């Protein structure tokens, strides 16, 4: 469930730009600060902060705009 606001369903046949930036994942599955394990749910707030429900690690992970 989103932290606040409304949810948006993304169509299964949605197309994405190919010049995107990876902001989460790409470091294999795990429980490290830079890893996710079964992420389920994504929310972006008004400040463009991204929240991911990292289900197997029982946590909500937050990435602020511009963070490295």
Secondary structure, 3 states (H helix, E strand, C coil): CCCCCCCCCCCCCCCCCCCCCCCCCCCCECCCCCCECCEEEEEECCCCCEEEEEHHHCEEEEECCCCC
